[in-house]
Amino acid sequence: MATKKAVATKANDQMPAFLQKVDSNDTRGNEGVGADDLTIPRIELCQALSKCRQKKDPAYIQGIEEGQFYNNITRQVYGEEIVVVPIVFMKEFLLWRDQDEGGGFGGAYPNMVEAQAALDGQDDPDNWESVPTSQQFVLVLASNGTVEEAVISMAKSKNRVSKDWNSLVRINGGPRFSRRYKLRGVEAQNQQGKDFHNMAVENFGFVDESTYKAGETAYQSIMSGALTIDRTIDGESSIEDGEVSEM
């Protein structure tokens, strides 16, 4: 969900003059929307076989290329680099079914014990896998000036990048949301010799005061449970070493 700053920026680009005069805090019509009705978009890294590259798939994004980042809800393509502010780190265990058996997402669990219990409870447990997944909640500082709340899920090969990122944050010190980081899509190869795109992370300086305050607000929302994660991956069913596998 975009912050008010992002909504205002996009609105001014598209809204007629009379709507630009409406108070940006006027949210009439949304009274019935609660925490269970909201989700944080995911930032995905496009792979060669990703749904977003398949013209006949509903998830198709015109013009996107492998190695580019995109928002799975707004469908915005950010390019091969994005600047983000990390807010909260969370580790989960996600259940995925083998794609040859029809694929599928079996839920997210806070620890390996609960994930294993859920896996054992499946009708065909041998076809399911529990995947440790790093959930990096961030603010995306888009080139058009918007600030968007999002989550970056990092499993298997990307999980190693997440560990490096966490180490960098710890070395830098201070609140997690006091600094900016640049993420880049980089070419890599998995254990089977298959090419895919992974991520690389580097320092990108301190945030300004307004971004810091946005980070504080996002932190409070996430820790209170007011926002939840969108764990779907454009309808895809499982993840291999560093790469999303298609259904």
Secondary structure as UniProt FT lines:
FT   HELIX           4..14
FT   HELIX           17..20
FT   TURN            24..25
FT   TURN            28..29
FT   TURN            31..32
FT   HELIX           35..37
FT   STRAND          42..45
FT   TURN            48..49
FT   HELIX           51..53
FT   TURN            55..56
FT   TURN            58..59
FT   TURN            62..63
FT   TURN            66..67
FT   STRAND          69..71
FT   TURN            72..74
FT   STRAND          77..79
FT   STRAND          81..97
FT   HELIX           99..101
FT   STRAND          105..109
FT   HELIX           112..120
FT   HELIX           125..127
FT   STRAND          128..141
FT   TURN            143..144
FT   STRAND          147..155
FT   HELIX           157..172
FT   HELIX           176..178
FT   STRAND          179..189
FT   TURN            191..192
FT   STRAND          195..206
FT   HELIX           209..223
FT   TURN            224..225
FT   TURN            234..235
FT   STRAND          238..240
FT   TURN            241..242
FT   STRAND          243..245
//
